[in-house]
Structure formats: structure tokens, C-alpha cells
């Protein structure tokens, strides 16, 4: 049985004042809303480049949507799984929303390109990975406590520990972050070899040990297990109950809402949608539309759906909402037989056919948007700027780092990590201004903020 006192504990002692009516989840939620790292999400790329339009999603609006969807999933599970053994362990609304709001805090400027660049820069100093940086940000870098970052409760930190395996455990030794050797003029990354494993950072092992302390040895061994791969990095086998709810909410937001942006901005055409998301992949949503809206679906439901997505904004929004509702209401709870602790034993998952539909939507976004030349040009450009700024700051930190960051650099036993933390926390615009200040031929000003 879960000991709530252990999971409500914090790394640094903290007690609410007597007049404070908030519960531990309320406190964690408030520390998200008032954190600098959360505010900075408004200036970080989700998929599409910031500045091209004020319509589409940033990391901040994406995170708000993930939090809302995750809260909706919890309400659905509360209603429809009231007799399930996992019901009593479902997270409270403010806890799951705090986890949803913070799940991307550690992602650096310029999306995946920035992540790959920082992993290359840190190749000899412990690497970099965005989800691991999220844990680091909440547990060490935020300023709500002396040495414990936001000083979140143990359960909240467990919820954002998306991959309970360390960088060194799952890194494929044959995939060393490196430069390409087929270009003698430009310094280009080998992006495949430089992508990081999905993990936490070894420098935060102490935090993970504390989070997992309530688990018995058998649970801990199984929960932190992973599979090794020949042609890729290793992969964690498990995530916590709360994290699984956030994760499926993230998948829904990514697959459905990023699709809405891409269609609205003309990056996905109707022909591409029909090719990548054929009728055969849409069985669950088409059956649902037929049953719920028979007056709209008397003819070919698939054609009606596709035409609606690529017509006016009102019709598109109606179907986007139907997609989200359909996926949220088709989530089930699965049990992992060889785990005992309830917070890691249970897992939220999409049913089979709805998962097939969501997989098709996500694949469409990857192939038609993320891998498009338009997006790749901007990702490459951001990646090169991250590399240049990191290497410049590291070359002469006493000259180039702001005084408060330089103090951290001098005090650290891994000073490169201080520069990595500094850059990972930047918005796209701040990284761009830093690059411009260092490399642009314009004069610049001593009043530019470092």
C-alpha cells in the first residue's frame, strides 16, 4: 500500500504556514506558475519557428494543452474506472496539471536541433537530453529553495521522471556524438550519432535515488530496467502512473494540435493527409463519427472528415475537438504484473484502434512537417547557433559569462554543465540575440542584456 507521507516528502524540509489551506499538490502547481523556466516556454519553439506567425503553438501553449488534456484524462479514468484497483491512486487534478505544464521545461532553444547540438557540446561531460534537463531544472536549478530547485514533492518529481534510466546506462557506445567527416569546409554535426538517449543525466543521480527511495529493491530494479539496442540507444521499460497519463496527453496534443497548425499554415496538403492517414488507419474515429453524428455522416465519413479538416477554420476546429475527445475517452488502465508499488504498477494507455489512428497522425507530422526542408533549414540554423554560442562561452568564460553565471562556473565541479544549463534555459530569441552580439558585424551595445 502506498505510504502517502513518503510520496509527499520534499528534499528540503518545508512546512506550510498554519493559515495556508493548500495541499502539497497546490504548492507544487503554484511553483510551476511562478517559475522563470515556465515563463520562458513562451519563447521556445514547439515545431514551427517562432516569429513566422502568432497563430501556432509554442512550447508554452503546447504545455498548457498537455496539462488540460491530462486533467481531462484523469476525470475520465475517475468516472469509468471507479471499480479498478488503480482508482484510489489516480493523481489529483492540480498534480497532473503541474506535471503536464512542466514536461518540456528542459528543452533548449530551437527544439530538437538545439538538443542535439548541446549533446554534442557535452559529449565529454555527461551529455544532454531535454527530458533529463526537465528533472534537473525542477530539482536543482529553480530558485524556490536553497539546493533543491522547486523543492517539489517526491510524487510530483516521479511524475516528470519520464525515463528512469541514466545517460551512461543507455547510451550506445557506437553512437559517439561527432562531426561529419564528409565536409572539409563547414563544421557539421553527425546528427544521427549526436542525438541523445532518452534518460536522466548522471549528474542528477542523487535526485533519482531520493525519488525512488520508497521503492523496495525488487521494484526499483525492475522500474529502472531497460532494453539495449544494436543500432540505437537503449530504452527504458517503465514510467510511473502519473507520467503515463502526461505522456499520452502529450502524444494527443502533438498528434492532433500540431496537425491543426500545420494544416492552417498550409504545410500539410489534403493529398498528403490522404496518403499518410488513409481510411484504413482511421477505423476508430470513423466508427465514432458514424455513431455520434449520423446526420453528418450519411455518405463517405472519411471524405467528409478530410474535407472538413481542409476547409474553413470553424469546421477544422470542430473535427480537431472531436479527435481529442475520441482519444481522451479511449484510454484504459493497464497493470504491470512484476511491480508492487501502485504509483509504478499502473499505466494509462490508448486502446488499440485509437492508438493506430494517433500513430498515423504523428507519423504525418514527422514526415510532412518536421522532416520538411522548410523546418529542417531553421532547425539546422538554430543548431549551428547553439554550437557557436556554447563554444564561445566555454573558450573564455571569465570574459564572456555574466557575473552570476561565472560564479556558478567557478564553483562547479563540472563547469561545462553550468554553461549547458545557461544555454538550455534560453529562449530562441535570447539565444539569437547572444549569437548576434557575439558574431554580428554591427556595433552592439553594452546595455544589451547578457
Secondary structure, 3 states (H helix, E strand, C coil): CCCHHHHCCECCCCCCCCCCCCCHHHHHHHHHHCCHHHHHHHHCECCCCCCCCCCCCEHHHHHHHHHHHHHHHHHHHHHHCCCCCCHHHCCCHHHHHHHHHHCCCCCCCCHHHHHHHHHHHCCCCCCCCHHHHHHHHHHHHCCCCCCCCCCCEHHHHHHHCCCCCEHHHHCCCCCCCCECCCCCCCCCECHHHHCCCCCECHHHHHHHHHHHHHCCHHHHHHHCCEECCCCCCCEECCCCHHHHHHHHHHHHHHHHHHHHHHHHCCCCCHHHHHHHCCHHHCHHHHHHHHHHCCCCCCCCHHHHHHHHHCCCHHHHHHHHHHHHHHHHCCEEEEECCCCCCHHHHEEEEECHHHHHHHHHHHHHHHHHHHCCHHHHHHHHHHHHHHHHHHHHHHHCHHHHCCHHHHHHHHHCCCHHHHHHHHHHCCCHHHHHHHHHHHHCCCCCCCCCCC
